[in-house]
């Protein structure tokens, strides 16, 4: 869809727009780089083998990166720089970072040499992914301020990313819940928090609902 990403990003910058590409913490089985990544041992592994664990993505089955592995972090940072940041952006949107589609919570992770299961350490993954992203942007261009967006994270995520209140439904009830969620996040020390204004899915919002969401 974007035959020349560098030129597209350049034109956006001329208009004062920073492009924030959406990045998932894994790889589809059909991706040409999947076998290279599997051989590098960068994925969460099955409970009883060294094979990559398989979960579901929007585009089909795939595997998740194990950010508790130093080798996987280094591999991810290198690919992120080459395929996203070097195209001309200082912003990345880290999405689907909950690792929820790995059904077997006993699938294994490196745990920085200590080992562990994805059930034990999945809450670490979003923070680590965003930490790597901030480092990658800063290393590529020390003169810019990285802006990272993320859909997950535990205490401390505010050091690395803005978060938002998930994929909400277009309704007054969702707006009510968004207000409570964002206030709660702010009281918990996460000051940059948002939601999908107008809803992520559902009917088009009525005029007043959209206005109230924007005001919020």
N, C-alpha and C positions, 0 to 999 in steps of 0.2 A: 504493500500500500504506500510505502514511503521509499521510493527508489533511491533517493539521495538524502539520507538523514541529516548529514552535515549541512547541506544547503537548506533543508527545511528548518533546522534549528537556527541557522544564521538569519533567515528571513523572520523567524519569530522574534529573535533578539532585537532586530531592527524595529519591531513593533512594540518593544518593551515587554515581551512575553517570555517567561521562562518555562520551557517544556519540562514536564515531570513524567518521564516514562514509567509505566506500570510494570513492576518486576515481581515475579513469583519466586519463592524460595525452593525451587525444584526444577525438574526437567521431564518433559513428556517422553515416553518410551520411543516415540516415532521421530524424535529430534535427531538430526545427524550427529550431534555431539554426545548423544547419550552413552554410547558404548565407550567412548574415550573417558567420560566422567566416571562410569561404573568401574573401569579398569583402574582409575586413579584412587578409588576407594573413598570418595567424598560424600557418599550417601548414607543415610540412616540404614542400618542393616537388619535383616530378618532376625527373629529371636534365636533361631537354632542354626544359622548358617552365615556365611560371609556375603550372600547375595543381597543386593539392594532391596529394601522393603518397598512395596508398591502401594500407592494410595491413589485417590481420585483427584483429577483436576477438571477445570471447565472443558479442556480440550481432549480429555481421555485419561487413561492410566499413566502414572509417572512416579518418580521417586523424589524424596526430599533431601536437601543438603543437610549435613550434620555440622552445624556451626560450632559444636563443642569440640571439633577436631581442628588443631592448628593447620594441618595440611589442607583441609577443606576451606578454612577461612582464607588462606593464601590463594588457593585456586579461585575461589569466588571473587576475591578482590581483583585479581588479574583479569578475569573475564568481564567483570563489571566495568572496569576502566576501559577496556578495549572495545566492548560492544555497546556501551551506553554513554559513559562520561566523556570519552574522547570524541564522541559525535558532536559535543558542543553544549552540554548542560551541566549545571551545578545542583540539580534537584533530581531525586529519585522517589518514586512512590512504591514502597514495599507493601505488597498486598498478600492476602491469604497466609498470614504468618502464624496461624494458630496450630498448624500441623494436626488438625482434627480428623482429617480423612485417613490417617494411619490408624486403622481400626485396632490392630494388636498393640496395646500399650506396653507390651514387653519387647517390642522391637528395640534393637540396641543402638546406643550412641557412644562416642568416645569419652565424653565427660572429661576432656583434657587429661587423658591418661588414667583417670579413675574409673572409667566405665559407667554404666548406668542404662536405664531404659528411657524411651521417649516419654513414657508416662511420668517419669520422675523429673525430666529435664526439659520438657517441651516449653514451659513458661520462660526458659532462658533464650529460646531461639530468636524471638522477635527482637529483643534487646541486642543480641549479638549481631544479627543481620544489620540492624540500623547502625551499630557501632562501626562495623566494617564499612558501611556505606559512607558514613561521615569521614572516616579515615581515607577512603579511596578518593573522595572529592577533594579533600584538603591536600593530599599528596599530589594529585594531578595539577591543582591550581591553588597554592597557598594564599592567594590574594582574594579568594571568594569566600562567602559565607554559605556553607552547605545548607540546603533546605530539604529535609527528608520527611515523608509522610508515611505513617504505618497504621495498620488496623489492629495491632495487638501490642502487648508489652506489659512487663511487670513494673514494680516500683523502680523508678530511675529512668524510665523510657523518655521522660521529658528532657534528659540531657542530649538526646539524639534526634528526636522526631516529634512532629505533631501527630496526634492520633485523632480518630473520629469514631462516632458511635455506631459503626457497623451499617449493614444494609437494611435500612428502615422502610416501612410501608407508608404510602401517602395517606395520612389520616390525622385528625386532631389528636387521637390517642398517641400516635407516634411522636408528635410534637411535644405532648405532655411528658412522655418518657425521655425524650431527648433533653429537655430542660433539666430534669432531675439527674440524668446521667452526667451531663456536662458540668453542672454545679458540683456534683459529687467528685468528679475527676479534679476539678479546680481546688476543692477543699483538700484533696489528697496530694496536692503539689504538682499537678499537671496543668499548667496555665494555658497551653495552646491546644485547644480541643474543639472539635467541630462535629457536624453531622451532614448527611446528604440533604441539603435544602430542597424541599419539595418532594422528598422521598426518593428511594432507590428504585422501587417498583410499585405498581398499583396504578390507579387512575390519575389523570392529570389533576393537580390540585386546584381547588377553587381559588378565586382571586385573594380573598382574605386569608386563607390558610397559607398561601405562598408569602404574602406580605408579613404575616406574623412569624413565619419561619425565618425570613430574612432579618426581621427585627431581632429575633432571638440570637 
